[in-house]
Amino acid sequence: MNPLISIILPTYNGNKKWISESIQSVLDQTYTNFELIIINDASTNDIETTILAFAKKDERIKYYKNDENLQLTKTLNRWIELSKWEYIARIDDDDVWCDKDKLKKQIEFMENNGNYGLCGTNFIIIDHSGQEIEKMKQRQTDEEIRNHILQNNQFVHSSIMMRKSILEKSGFYRPAMNFAEDYDLRVRIGRISNFYNIEDSFIHYRINNQSISRKNSLKQKILAGQICLNNKKYYPNFFRAFILRIWDIIIPEKYRTSLIKFAQKIFNYS
């Protein structure tokens, strides 16, 4: 029997066109044994109309609306804990799965590698209109990811697939880490399980300057530094990673990229 996958798509005041593309990219997958859980976190716009139009056409879509705005971490935990299925996948309401075999290839890897708790993929950055900007290559093996995960996030959230059992052992998302909850969870997953990124580019990752995470980028960077510090005994290269995290917080944006590259060169930390 094909393993069951719960795909979690949270939204708050999402763009109707973008979420339509996100939902359709899930429904177009060649691997079909899934449920798509869409959670409306008490949006104040009319995004519900768009979601219900899809839900009426495909019974795999499960739609829920929070009575009040719970924010992302509580919303994710609420519906992941209710899910009874073996695997959890994530997609954001402004991203797109650009390969119809994404789920198929990820589930094949996870089923053949029982010691891996989290599997991501490469991705392609797109702009507001959906035009491709740049192909991004992630580190692939567990060793490569482990060597760099304290310095930066090694996964794009709309690409990941996780084992439900590993999520339960890791403690799910933590509300105290809101805006860096994905990174925090992945680092904790790595304490008890292996990482992997499939080399194919399965995701169109949209640059959205109006997203909640972009608007709270400084808080996100501070939390990432805290996560780095809290996990120094679990991963290699802590000192170099922490210095780069601090620089990312205190150096002005216009100087940050060039100085971080300079620091990486000094530390031989590519």
Buried (B, 14 or more C-beta within 10 A) or exposed (E): EEBBBBBBBBBBBBBBEBBBBBBEBBBEBEBEBBBBBBBBBBBEBEBBEBBBEBBEEEEBBBBBBBEEEBBBBBBBBBBBEEBEBBBBBBBBBBBBBBBEBBBBBBBEBBEEEEEBBBBBBBBBBBEBEEEEEEEEEBBBEBEBBBBBBBBBBBBBBBBBBBBBEBBEBBEBBBBEBBBBBBBBBBBBBBEEBBBBBBEBBBBBBBEBEEBBBEEBEEEBBBBBBBBBEEBBEBBBBBEBBBBBBEBBEEBEEEEBEEBBEEBBEEBEBE
